[in-house]
Amino acid sequence: MERFKHLAETDRLTGLFNKGKFNEVLKKEIERAKRYKRPLSLIIFDIDHFKRINDTYGHKVGDEVLRELAKVIKSIIRKTDFVVRWGGEEFVILAPETDLDGALKLAEKLRQTVEKHQFPTVKNVTISLGVAQYIDEETPEEFIIRADMALYKAKENGRNRVEVAN
């Protein structure tokens, strides 16, 4: 039974948690942040020009890049952070007890680590990241949308960068 639960909550390719599990954890963490008046931040990011990687090297190499990125992410995050493969080449980190400044530092550290990392076959990969801190009384959806809009801004402003939500 435990094995089935694990399979239902994780992304088969990367071994990270999936979107369904994220939604469950996000609601709990928002409640906790509100109850104890503690900060909670969200980082949404994806691989720059991932389609080009798939088109140039094939989906097998694209999958290899996703698996390797998952390893890099796991090496950077803290035990309290919750990382998810959101879908495709998009990932999310939920960072409890982390204000905007702390989330920015984490995002920038991740961006730099990925940029310096030598990925199999493709060698160089960059990511664009959007960061948001939870604002009292916003819905989980609004929180995600703000971080996602910051990600969009990072892409619009040249990629391989971190942007902050309004």
QUIFENFEN-V324478 format. One record per residue. N is the residue number from 1. RES is the residue in three letters. PHI is phi as a letter, one per 20 degrees, with the letter a starting at -180 (999 if undefined). PSI is psi in whole degrees, 0 to 359 (999 if undefined). OMEGA is omega in whole degrees, -180 to 180 (* if undefined). Layout:
N	RES	PHI	PSI	OMEGA
N	RES	PHI	PSI	OMEGA
//
This chain:
1	MET	999	317	180
2	GLU	f	323	179
3	ARG	f	319	179
4	PHE	f	321	178
5	LYS	f	315	179
6	HIS	g	315	180
7	LEU	f	323	-179
8	ALA	f	336	-175
9	GLU	d	352	-175
10	THR	d	155	175
11	ASP	e	124	-174
12	ARG	f	323	-176
13	LEU	f	314	-172
14	THR	d	340	-176
15	GLY	n	359	177
16	LEU	f	166	175
17	PHE	f	160	-180
18	ASN	d	177	-176
19	LYS	f	321	180
20	GLY	f	313	178
21	LYS	f	322	179
22	PHE	g	313	-178
23	ASN	g	321	178
24	GLU	f	312	-179
25	VAL	f	321	-180
26	LEU	g	314	180
27	LYS	g	316	179
28	LYS	f	317	-178
29	GLU	f	325	176
30	ILE	f	315	178
31	GLU	g	317	180
32	ARG	f	317	179
33	ALA	f	320	179
34	LYS	f	313	-177
35	ARG	f	315	-175
36	TYR	e	4	-179
37	LYS	l	52	-178
38	ARG	d	152	-180
39	PRO	f	153	177
40	LEU	b	128	-179
41	SER	c	161	-176
42	LEU	c	134	176
43	ILE	c	121	176
44	ILE	d	132	-179
45	PHE	b	159	173
46	ASP	b	169	-177
47	ILE	f	128	178
48	ASP	f	134	176
49	HIS	l	40	-179
50	PHE	f	325	179
51	LYS	g	321	179
52	ARG	f	322	177
53	ILE	f	311	179
54	ASN	f	317	-178
55	ASP	f	322	-177
56	THR	f	315	-172
57	TYR	d	347	-178
58	GLY	n	163	-175
59	HIS	f	332	179
60	LYS	f	316	178
61	VAL	f	322	176
62	GLY	g	316	177
63	ASP	f	322	178
64	GLU	f	318	179
65	VAL	f	317	179
66	LEU	f	317	179
67	ARG	f	317	-180
68	GLU	f	319	178
69	LEU	f	319	178
70	ALA	g	319	178
71	LYS	f	317	179
72	VAL	f	315	180
73	ILE	g	311	-179
74	LYS	g	329	-179
75	SER	f	342	-176
76	ILE	e	319	-172
77	ILE	f	160	178
78	ARG	e	165	-180
79	LYS	g	328	-177
80	THR	e	345	-180
81	ASP	f	151	-178
82	PHE	c	114	-176
83	VAL	d	142	-172
84	VAL	c	140	165
85	ARG	e	111	-174
86	TRP	f	328	-179
87	GLY	q	148	-179
88	GLY	l	235	180
89	GLU	d	19	-177
90	GLU	d	138	-178
91	PHE	c	158	179
92	VAL	c	139	171
93	ILE	c	123	174
94	LEU	e	123	-173
95	ALA	d	91	177
96	PRO	f	155	178
97	GLU	l	31	-177
98	THR	c	122	177
99	ASP	e	180	-176
100	LEU	g	318	-180
101	ASP	f	315	178
102	GLY	f	320	179
103	ALA	f	322	177
104	LEU	f	316	179
105	LYS	f	316	178
106	LEU	f	315	-179
107	ALA	f	316	-179
108	GLU	f	321	177
109	LYS	f	317	179
110	LEU	f	315	180
111	ARG	g	312	-179
112	GLN	f	319	-180
113	THR	f	316	179
114	VAL	f	316	-178
115	GLU	f	324	-178
116	LYS	e	340	-175
117	HIS	f	139	175
118	GLN	e	105	180
119	PHE	e	149	177
120	PRO	f	143	177
121	THR	m	299	-174
122	VAL	e	341	-180
123	LYS	m	285	-174
124	ASN	d	133	178
125	VAL	c	142	173
126	THR	c	161	178
127	ILE	c	154	173
128	SER	d	140	-173
129	LEU	c	143	173
130	GLY	d	136	-175
131	VAL	c	138	176
132	ALA	b	147	171
133	GLN	d	140	-179
134	TYR	f	135	176
135	ILE	d	132	-180
136	ASP	g	135	174
137	GLU	m	2	174
138	GLU	e	152	179
139	THR	f	162	175
140	PRO	g	321	-180
141	GLU	f	317	179
142	GLU	f	320	178
143	PHE	g	312	180
144	ILE	f	316	-179
145	ILE	f	319	180
146	ARG	f	316	178
147	ALA	f	321	180
148	ASP	f	322	177
149	MET	f	325	176
150	ALA	f	321	176
151	LEU	f	315	179
152	TYR	g	319	179
153	LYS	f	320	178
154	ALA	f	319	179
155	LYS	f	317	-180
156	GLU	f	327	-177
157	ASN	e	17	172
158	GLY	o	358	179
159	ARG	m	174	-179
160	ASN	l	48	-179
161	ARG	b	167	178
162	VAL	d	134	174
163	GLU	c	153	-177
164	VAL	d	142	178
165	ALA	f	152	175
166	ASN	f	999	*
//
